[in-house]
Every structure is written in C-alpha cells, then in structure tokens.
Amino acid sequence: MDPSARLRAGAGALEACLKKDPHYLAALADLAMVRYRAMDYQGAWDLTRRGLAIDTYDPASNYYYGLASVRLAAASTRSTGLKSLLRRRRSGPRR
C-alpha cells in the first residue's frame, strides 16, 4: 500500500472516530497531522483550533497549529500575530 493510500485510510478512520466523539483530542491532533501532510493547511489549522479549544496546552495541537499557521501566513496576505512576529525575528532584535 502506498503512503498516500495509507494516509487516506487513516483519515477515514479518524473522521469516523470524530463522528462518535467530536471532542476526542487525540483524533483531532492526528487528523490535523494527516491534513498537514496532505498539504491541506487550512484543514489542519481548523482542526488544531478545535483541539486547542479543548486543551490549550496539548503539544500535538500546538505543534501542528504552528506549522499550519506558518504555511498559511506564507501563502496568504491576511495579517496574523505570527506573521508580524516572524518579520521581527528575521530583522533582528530591536534596539
């Protein structure tokens, strides 16, 4: 089985799990990871926001939220706090 088929099968199982319990944090984080790897950055971002609403300190949700945010900020012109932070870090410290 090729890797993309395995990701699709995993996504189907995770979506079925979330139909039973839409607040199952591990399934939300894992599905966000699958969506991120499938380059569906908006879908990954949406799922991590749902996960972070349940537990703000969940490591997997925070990790994929950051990754998806960086990808969306690079592809979008909408303003986010992360985008301005990245600009400041590239330009160096303020004096």
C-alpha positions in Angstrom: 0.0 0.0 0.0 1.5 3.3 -1.0 1.9 6.1 1.6 -0.9 8.3 0.3 -3.4 5.5 0.4 -2.4 4.8 4.0 -2.9 8.4 4.9 -6.4 8.4 3.2 -7.3 5.2 5.1 -6.1 6.7 8.4 -8.0 9.9 7.7 -11.2 7.9 7.2 -10.7 6.1 10.4 -10.1 9.3 12.3 -13.1 11.0 10.8 -15.3 8.0 11.8 -13.8 8.3 15.4 -14.7 12.1 15.5 -18.3 11.3 14.4 -18.6 9.3 17.5 -16.9 11.8 19.8 -16.2 15.2 18.2 -14.1 16.3 21.2 -11.6 13.4 21.2 -8.4 15.4 21.3 -6.0 12.7 20.1 -8.1 12.1 17.0 -8.3 15.8 16.3 -4.5 16.2 16.5 -3.8 13.1 14.4 -6.3 14.2 11.7 -4.6 17.6 11.7 -1.3 15.9 11.1 -2.8 13.9 8.2 -4.3 17.0 6.7 -1.0 18.9 7.1 1.0 16.1 5.4 -1.6 16.2 2.6 -0.9 19.9 2.2 -4.4 20.9 3.4 -3.0 23.6 5.7 -6.4 25.3 6.3 -8.0 22.0 7.3 -5.1 21.3 9.6 -5.3 24.7 11.1 -9.1 24.4 11.7 -8.7 21.0 13.4 -5.9 22.3 15.7 -8.0 25.3 16.7 -10.8 22.9 17.7 -8.2 20.9 19.7 -6.7 23.9 21.4 -10.2 25.0 22.4 -10.4 21.7 24.4 -6.8 21.8 25.8 -4.7 24.9 25.3 -1.5 23.0 26.3 -1.9 20.0 24.1 1.6 19.5 22.5 0.5 17.9 19.2 -2.3 20.5 18.6 0.2 23.4 19.3 2.8 21.9 17.1 0.6 21.4 14.0 -1.1 24.8 14.7 2.3 26.4 14.4 3.2 24.5 11.3 -0.1 25.2 9.6 0.0 28.9 10.6 3.4 29.4 9.1 2.3 27.8 5.8 -0.9 29.8 5.7 1.0 33.1 6.5 3.4 32.4 3.7 0.5 31.7 1.3 -1.8 34.4 2.5 -1.8 38.2 2.8 -4.1 38.3 5.8 -2.5 39.7 9.0 -1.8 37.4 11.9 0.2 37.9 15.1 2.5 35.1 14.0 3.3 36.9 10.7 4.4 40.1 12.5 6.4 38.0 14.9 8.2 36.3 12.1 9.0 39.6 10.5 10.5 40.9 13.7 12.6 37.8 14.2 14.1 38.0 10.7 15.0 41.6 11.1 16.8 41.1 14.4 16.3 42.5 17.8 15.1 46.0 18.4 17.5 48.5 20.0 
